[in-house]
């Protein structure tokens, strides 16, 4: 039996929820970290934040560090494995020392999706289409709080997978100055009839001075692969000179393992150590 592209997309959303529930039942090792709760005016709810500080943070009181933001960033979500990956890479000298800010989910499908005119999209959850408010929360409330609490530079990156990957690509096109580096692993670009892909050329043309980094991948998924490939075609034709970008098919990986399997290499490639004028890290 053949499964339609839209049905497959809905199935992946369900499976993603199931995987999150499974992960929540397993206690994963996690490097030392901090947590705080931010009462959000924009979201009208409390948001729980988990923070990883790099080795040497406490011992270098004058040093400042870039920040990697991550949706799906709770302790029972993707924070443990990503923080473990980052900590190991920093200690090995393969990644620039950075801070991770993990945002724990409340209503994931609401926060990660933009508006849609596709009826079947609206069936995935009671409330969808709230990405603008979630993005405003990150920009107007979370980032200032992180800057108040921690010694940060102006460099910001964001990483996420599936619907979080969609949110990242949407943010890149709608508010490209919010982050310097956008890492979207197998993003659900089928949302709203691939509107992000269809509008990509026009949006890129409107920003000829854009300077950022964009990485997009796709696992072995019938609905995500074509949309990601089409985005790659648009980027090849229309990417401004200052945009560093890569679209990477990963047919060797699945939707449920691309984050864990690929993020170590992706982070090392896109956020490598920065050499000083003297050649030290």
N, C-alpha and C positions, 0 to 999 in steps of 0.2 A: 504493500500500500504506500502510495506517495503522500508525503505530508506537505501541505502548502507552506509557502514562505511565511505567511502571517501566522499560521498555526504553530510553525516551528518557533517563531519569535515569542509567542505567548507561552509555549512550552518552556523555553529557556528562562523566561521570567519566573515561572513556577518552580523550575528546577533550581534557579538561583536562590529563591526563597528557601527551598528545602535544604540546599547546601549550607546556607547561613544557619539554619536551625541545627543541622548536624554539627557544624563547627562550634556552635554555642554550647553543645553538650560536652565538648572536649576541652580540657585545660591545656593550653599550649604554653611552652616556655616563652618568656618575653623579657627583654632587657629592662634594667631599671627605668622607671618612667614616673611621670606625675599626672595627676588628673585635676580638673576643675570643672565647675558647672557655670554656664553662662546663661543668665535669664535673658532671652531674646525678645526684644520689642517687636522686631520684624516678623518673627515666627510665632510669637505669642505662646512660647513654651520654653522650658528649660532644655538646653543642649549640653550634653556631656562631652568633654574634650579630653583626649589623652595625648600626652606630650613626651617625646623621646628627646633627650639632650645628648649630644655627641661626647665621646671621650675627650677629656680636657676642658670641658665647658667650665666646670667649677674652678679648675686650677688656672684658668686664663681669664681673669676678670675684665681685661680690656678687650678681649676678642669678641667679634660679632660673627654670626653665622647665617647662611641662607636658610630658608624654610621650605620644606616639602609638605604641602597640604594633601590630605587624603580623605575623601568620602569613604564610607564603609569602614570608618576608623575606630570602631569600638574594640574593647579587649576581647569580646566574643565574636568579632568580625575579622577584618584583615590586618588590624594593627600588629598583632604578635608576629606573624611571619614577615611582614614588611620591615618592622623595626629590627628583627633578628638579622635579616638580610643586610640592612643598612649598617648596623653595628659591626657586623663581620667585615663588610667591605671597607668601612672607614679604618678599622684597626689594621687591615691588610694594606692600607695605602692606595686602595683602588677606587675610592669615592671621596669627594670633598666632604669634610665634616659639615653636617647640617642638622637642623632640628626637624623632627617630624611632628606635625599637628594632625591628629586623627579626630575626625568628626563622627561620633556615634550616631547611628540612624534612629529616627523616630518613625516617620512615614517615608520609607525609602522611595517608593514609586511616585509619590507626590513630589518629593524634592528633586529627583533626578530627571524628570520629564518636563518638556515644554508643552505649550498648548498643542492640541491635535484636532484635525477635522476628520480623522479616520475613526469610524464608529467602533471597530474592533479594538483599537488602542485604548479606548475609554473603558473597556471591559476588564482591563488587567488589575484595576484597583478601584475602590470607592472614590478616591480622590487622586487625580493626576494633574499635570500641568503647572506645578508650583516651582519650577526651577528658577524663575526670576526672583522670587522672594528668598529662596535658599541662597542664591548668588548674592543678593543684597545683604543677607545675614553675614555671609563670609566677608564681604567687602567692608561693610559699614560697622559691624560689631565684632566679629571674631578677629580679623586682622589687627584692628587697633588694640584689642585686649592682649593679643600675642605680643605686639610691639611694646606694650606697657609692662608685661611680665618678664619678657626675655630679651636678651641682647641679640638682635637680628640685624641683618643687612637688608637692602632693598630687593635682593634677589628672591624670587618666589617660583616654586614649581608646584605642579599638581599631578597626581597619578590616580588612576582608577580603571575599573574593568566593567564591561557590560553596560548597564544603565548608567553607572558612574562614569564610564567612558563616554557615553553619549553626552552627559552633562559637561564633561570636559571639552569635547569638540564644540558643543553649543556655546560654551563660554568663550572659547577661542574665536569663534566667528562673531559673537555679539558684544563681547567686552575683551578684546585681545590684549589690552594693556594691563589686565588684572594679574596675569602671571607672565613669567619669562619663558617657562618651559611647560609644555602640555604633553602628558604621556597618557594616551588613551588605548587601553588594551581591549581588543575585540568589542568596540563600542556598538551599541544597538542603534545603528544609523537608519534602520528601517522605520523608526518612529516617525509618525506623521507623514507617511508616504515618501520618506527620504528627503524631506524638505531641506534639511541642512546641506545635503549633497547638491540638490538642484539649485540652491541659492549661493553655493560656495564661490563660483566664478565671479558673480557680481559683487559679493562682499570683499573678495580679495582685490578686485579692481579698484574698489573704493579706498583701499589702504595701501597705496604704492610704497609708502614709507615704513610699512610694518616690519619690525624686527622682533623675532621670537623664535622659539623652537617648537616643532610639532611632530610627535611620533604617533602613528596609528598602526595597529596590527589587526590581524584577523585570524581566528582559529579555524578549525575544520567545521564550518557552520554554513548551511545553505542560504540563510537569509542575510548574514552579516558579510560574507565574502564578497558578493557582487557590489554591495553598497560601498564597502571600503575600497574595492578596486576602482569604482567610478570616482570616488573622492581622489584617489591617486591620479587619475587621468586629468581631473580638474587642476590639481596642484602642479602637475607637469606643464600644463598649458598656461596657468595664470598666477603661479606663486610669485610674489614680489622678490626682488633680489635679496632683501634682508631677512627673508624667512628661511630658516634651516628646517628642512622637513624630511621625513621618511615614512613611507607606507610599506609595511612588511607583512606579507602573507606567512602564516605559520600553520600550514596544513598538518604538521606533525603534532599539533596540540589541539586540545578540546576546550570548549567553553568553561568547563569546570576545573581545568588545571593551568590555563594560560597565565593567570596572575602569578602563581607560585613558580611555575617553570621559567617564565620569561623575564620577570621583573628584575632578578639579579643582573642579568646581562644588559637589560635596557637602562637601568640606573647607572651602571658603570660606564656605559657609552655616553649617556646624555648629561651626567653630572660627575665627570671625572675630577680628580684632584686638580687644583689650580696651582700652577707653578709660579713662584715669585720671580722677580728679576734676577735673583741669585740662583734660581734653579731649584729651590727647596719647595716642598709642598705647603 
